[in-house]
């Protein structure tokens, strides 16, 4: 991938816009379609694009494995906690 200058330059230009769009989807979830799941999918797509274009080593410097190991169970607990809280309060 070292010789693919066009891909690298394009990815460096596009990746910040993808991340900002993921943040936009997360923030404006109440006012339009989208929400937490869609925002995380968009951000994950940006991380995958970075890994494909620049290599796994650089991506692991940006998002260390420890962060992933903490965020995955934390997300599951948060998702489950919201469901249990809704059941306890009688909400739908």
C-alpha positions in Angstrom: 0.0 0.0 0.0 3.0 2.3 0.1 2.7 3.2 -3.6 -1.0 4.1 -3.4 -0.6 7.8 -2.9 -4.0 8.6 -4.3 -5.7 6.3 -1.8 -3.7 7.7 1.1 -4.3 11.3 0.3 -8.0 10.7 -0.3 -8.4 8.8 2.9 -6.6 11.6 4.9 -9.0 14.0 3.4 -12.2 11.9 3.8 -11.6 10.4 7.3 -12.2 13.5 9.3 -15.5 14.2 7.5 -16.6 10.6 8.1 -15.9 11.0 11.9 -17.7 14.4 12.0 -20.7 12.9 10.2 -20.8 10.0 12.8 -20.8 12.7 15.6 -23.5 14.6 13.8 -25.7 11.4 13.6 -25.2 10.8 17.3 -26.0 14.3 18.4 -29.0 14.8 16.1 -30.6 11.4 16.8 -33.7 13.0 18.4 -34.5 15.3 15.5 -34.1 12.8 12.6 -33.3 9.3 11.6 -30.3 7.7 13.1 -28.9 7.3 16.6 -26.3 5.6 18.6 -26.0 2.4 16.6 -25.8 4.1 13.3 -23.3 6.6 14.6 -21.0 3.8 15.9 -21.3 2.0 12.6 -20.1 5.1 10.8 -17.2 5.7 13.1 -16.3 2.0 12.9 -16.3 2.3 9.1 -13.8 5.1 9.4 -11.6 3.0 11.6 -11.8 0.1 9.2 -10.9 2.4 6.3 -7.9 3.7 8.2 -6.8 0.1 8.9 -7.2 -0.9 5.2 -5.4 2.1 3.8 -2.7 2.8 6.4 -2.2 -0.6 8.0 -3.2 -2.3 11.2 -0.2 -1.1 13.2 -1.0 2.6 12.8 -4.7 2.0 13.5 -3.8 0.2 16.7 -1.8 3.3 17.7 -4.9 5.4 17.2 -7.3 3.0 18.9 -5.3 0.8 21.3 -6.6 -2.8 22.0 -7.2 -1.9 25.6 -9.7 0.8 24.6 -11.6 -1.8 22.5 -11.5 -4.3 25.4 -13.0 -1.8 27.8 -15.6 -0.2 25.4 -17.2 -3.4 24.1 -18.4 -4.7 27.5 -19.2 -1.2 28.7 -21.4 -0.7 25.7 -23.1 -4.1 26.3 -23.7 -3.1 30.0 -25.1 0.3 29.1 -27.4 -1.2 26.5 -28.7 -3.9 28.9 -29.0 -1.3 31.7 -31.3 0.9 29.6 -33.5 -2.1 28.8 -33.7 -3.2 32.5 -34.4 0.4 33.6 -37.2 0.6 31.1 -38.7 -2.7 32.3 -38.5 -1.6 35.9 -40.2 1.7 35.3 -42.9 0.2 33.1 -41.9 2.1 30.0 -42.1 0.8 26.5 
